[in-house]
Amino acid sequence: LIRKAGQSALHRYYLVEGGNHVDQLYDVFPTLLRPILPCYRADFVALEEWVESMGAKPAPASTTVKRPASGDLANGCRL
């Protein structure tokens, strides 16, 4: 619908690989789940920087955020 309305350039879609909406279950299943909140925050910051730059910065692309092999998944997310 967004594409049909000609508004695709104003929207982004991020798929967080292994992400779930119940972050507190990560402690129980750390090899199966991935907290989504850190990625939500990183994505929001990227979009905020784009909007605040009034188009001077390139718009962040829609993407799948891959699960890293290592790192602190509960406290950080790399786009």
For each residue, the residues with C-beta under 8 A, 3 or more apart:
1: 4 5
2: 5 7 8 11
3: 6 7 8
4: 1
5: 1 2
6: 3
7: 2 3 10 11
8: 2 3 11
9: 59
10: 7
11: 2 7 8 62
12: 43 47 59 60 61 62
13: 62
14: 39 43 62 63 64 65 79
15: 19 63 64 65
16: 19 34 36 39 64 65 77
17: 34 64 65 66 67
18: 32 33 34 67
19: 15 16 34 35 36 39 65
20: 23 25 26 33 34 35 36
21: 36
22: 25 33
23: 20 26 35 36 37 74
24: 27
25: 20 22 28 29 33
26: 20 23 29 30 33 34 35 73 74
27: 24 30
28: 25
29: 25 26 32 33
30: 26 27 33 73
31:
32: 18 29
33: 18 20 22 25 26 29 30
34: 16 17 18 19 20 26 67 73
35: 19 20 23 26 38 39 73 74
36: 16 19 20 21 23 39 40
37: 23 40 41
38: 35 41 42 73 74 75 76 77
39: 14 16 19 35 36 42 43 65 77 79
40: 36 37 43 44
41: 37 38 44 45 77
42: 38 39 45 46 76 77 78 79
43: 12 14 39 40 46 47 60 65 77 79
44: 40 41 47 48
45: 41 42 48 49
46: 42 43 49 50 60 79
47: 12 43 44 50 51 60
48: 44 45 51 52
49: 45 46 52 53 57
50: 46 47 53 55 57 58 59 60
51: 47 48 54
52: 48 49
53: 49 50 56 57
54: 51
55: 50 59
56: 53
57: 49 50 53
58: 50
59: 9 12 50 55
60: 12 43 46 47 50 63 79
61: 12
62: 11 12 13 14
63: 14 15 60 79
64: 14 15 16 17
65: 14 15 16 17 19 39 43 77 78 79
66: 17
67: 17 18 34 73
68: 71 73 78
69:
70:
71: 68 76
72: 75 76
73: 26 30 34 35 38 67 68 76 77
74: 23 26 35 38
75: 38 72
76: 38 42 71 72 73
77: 16 38 39 41 42 43 65 73
78: 42 65 68
79: 14 39 42 43 46 60 63 65
